[in-house]
Amino acid sequence: MTLDRPAAPSLDELRAAVQPDWVMARSAEHWTGTLYMRRLSIYLTWLLVRTPLTANGVTWLMIIVGGLAGPALLLPAPWGALVAALLAQLQMLLDCCDGEVARWRRAMSPKGIFLDQVGHYVAEGSIGLFLGVSVALATDPTDWRFMFAGALLAAGIWFNKSLNMMVTLARTNADLPRLPDTQAVRAIGGASLLGRLRRLAGFVPLHRMFHSIELTLASLVVALVALLFPALWPWYVVFVTVLIWPVTGGHFIAIWKSPRLAAQ
């Protein structure tokens, strides 16, 4: 702890230091962060900064919680999907808190950023994998097809997520500056077909479905409906396994046509 900051700050002191305008206005902030997570996280951060737990320690908690969201799907329906959704919410809350603890203690580090990425890859890959496993175990554990579907879904989720990291790597290796966190750098020509398709994706954001929050909430809704129509759950897993690949292809094209890879 730095000497100029108290060990037990007030909420106002903490909020001014860890939730500045640039944090609250980030375009990459998940919609739950804007809607309610940041409103809740400040209270948990207020408790966490009073403990010896480091910012990286909070991130490790986030990794564990997110990693358990996938195996939770193996619980009997619809409870498994409900627990998975709750764990995904808690993961996102901890994801807000680790950065807030780091900003309060002035402990931002590459290790923390690295662990944060590990947490998201673990959570979302785990959810994709165990969606397939849940169907296999509920129908015929000797049938490899749904096990394979889960692995294929996890691979697609990981590849789709890694495209953004590839942009960062490409710009770093090309000695280009870091991009500002704004929507403008993701824009595609407004009059072009791709521009129109991108705006359409804003109204029907299927590409967002593969984040841990959205995927677990969608799974919970399907699990509830599947209580009346049990065949829906396997078809849902097939649907998301197929969907991730055109979504990934669209993501690749959007990056390729955007200013993010333009030489300067």
N, C-alpha and C positions, 0 to 999 in steps of 0.2 A: 504494500500500500504506500502510495506517495504521501509525503508529509503534509501537503496542502489540501488533502481531502480527508474528511472524517471517516472513521471506521463504521460509524452508524449514521449515514446521511438521512436527511428528511426526503420525503417523496419529491418535493419541489427541487431540491438540490440534485437528486439523482436524475430526475427527468431532464433537467437542463443540460446535464453532462452526457447522458447516454441516448437521448432521443432528440438530437438537434434537428433542425429543419431539413438538412441534406439526407438524413436517415429516413425521415417520415415521407420525403418526396421522391424516393428512389423508384424508378420505373420498374426495376426488377423485383421490387417487393411483392411477395405473394398477396393475392387479394385478401386473404384472411388477416395478414398483417395490417393492412389498411383498415379493414372492417372492424376487427376486434382483438387480434393477437397482441398488438402493441399496447392496447388499453389494459390488457391483463398482464402482460409480461413485466411491466414496471413493478408490479406488486411482488411477483416472484423474485425478480432481480433484487428488490429491496431486502428480501430475506436472504438471498444467496450471498450478497456482499458482506453480510454479517457473519459468514462462515469462512473456514479456511479453504473452501473449495475454489480452485482456480477456474479461469475461463475455459481452459482446455479440459478440466474435469467436468464442467457442465456439458461440453461438447461430447465427451465420452458417454455421459448419461444419455444425450440425444441419440448417439449411435446405437446404444443398447435398446432404448425404447423403440426406435424406428426399426431395428432389426427384428424385434419381436412381433411387429405388426403382421408380417407374413405368416409365421407359424400360428398366430392367433386364428387364422382362417381355417385351421384344422379342427377348431372347436365345433360342436354341433351347430347347425344353422338354426336361426340367424345370429346366434350369439357370437360365433366366430367373427362374422363381418362387423358386428357392433363393437367388439373389443378391438379389432383391427382399426376401425375408424377412430375410436377414442385414443389409441396409441399414436396414430398419425397426427391427431390434434396435439397431443402432448409433445410429440417430437417437434412440431412446428413451434410450439411455445418455448421449448428449450432452445431451439434454434435462434429465436429472438433473444433469449436471455444470455446465451454465451457471448454474443457480441456486446451486449449491454454491460455485462460484467467486465469484459476486456476493455471497453471504453472507460469505465469508471476507474479501473485499476491501471489504466494506460499500459495494457499488456497485450496489445495487438501484435500478432506474430505470424510468419508464414506457416508455422506448425498448426496454429489455430485454423487458418484458412484451409489447409490441407485436410485436417480432421473434419471440418465442416463438409467438405466435398465427399469424403468417405462416408459420412453419415447419410447423405442424401442418396448416394449410389447404393449403399447397403439396404436402406429402407425400401426404395422403389424397386430394386431388383428382387428383394425378398418377397414383396407383395406379388409381383408378377409370377415368380417361380411357384409360390404356394397356392396361387389361384389354380394352376394346373394340377398340383399335387392334391388339392382338396377334392377336385372332381374325380381323380384317379382312385383315391382311397374310398370315396363314397360309392363308386360304381364297381370297378374291377381293378384291384391293385396290380394285377398281372398284365393289364393292358398298358403298354408303354406310350400310347399316343397322347394322352393328356399330360403325362409326365413331360413328354417332349414339348408339348404346347406351352407348358409353364416355363421350360428352359428357353424356348424360342421367344416368348414374351419378355422374359427377363433380359435376354440378349438385345432385343429390339429397344427396350427402355434404356439400357446402358448405352447403346450406340447413339440413340437420339440425344441423350444427355451429353455425351462426349463431344458432339459437334460444337457446342459452345466453347468447350475447353480447347478444341482444335483451332478455333478462331483466335483465342488468346495466344496459343503456341505459335501460330502462323505469324501474327503481328509481332510477337516478341522476337522471333527468329529473323524477321524482316526489319528489325530496328524501328518499328513504328510505335508511336505513343499509345498509351492506354486509352481506350475509347471512353467518352463520358457516358454515364448511365442514363441515357435518354432514349425516347422512342425514335427520335430523328435518325439515329445511326442504324436503326433496324428497318428504316423505310425503304420501300421499293417504288419506283416511278408511279405516280398516282394514276396516270392515264393508261398504263400498260395492263395487259391481261393479268400478270402476276400481282400487280398492285390491287386490282379489283378482287382477285382471289384472296389476297391477304386481308382486305377489309371484310370480305365475306366470312373469313375464318374468325374475325372478331365477333361476329354475330352468332356463329356456330363453332365455338372454340373446342372442337374435338381434340386438337393438339394439346390442350391443357389437361386432358383426362388422365394422362399418365404420370402426373405428379402424385405423391403419396396421399395428399388430402383428397383430391378428386377421385382417384382410383378406389380408395376405400369407401368414400361416400356413395359412389356409383355401385360398388359391390354390395353395400348395405341395402340400398334400394332394391337391387335385383334379388338379394337373398330374402327380403321380405315378400316380394311378389312370388318368388319361387316356393313359398310355403303353400300357395294355391296351385302353382304350375311348376312342379319339380323339374321338368325338362328344361326350364329356362336357364338354370344355372350352368349346365354344360355348354349350351349354345352361347351364353354370355362370354364364357372363357374363350370359345372359338372366335367370337366376334372381336374381342380386344386383341387376341393374338394376331389376327389378320390385320386389324386396323393400325397397329403400331407401325407397320412397314410403309404404307403410303404416307402416314404422318411424318415418318422419318425422312422419306424422300422429299416431301414438301418442305420440311425444315432445311434440308440440304440446299434445295433450289433457292429458298428465301435468303439463306446466308450468301450463296454464290452471287445472287443478283443485287444484294444490298451493298452499301458503301463500306461495310466492315472489312472487306478484303481488298479494297481499292488501294493501289500503290500511291504514295504521296511523294 
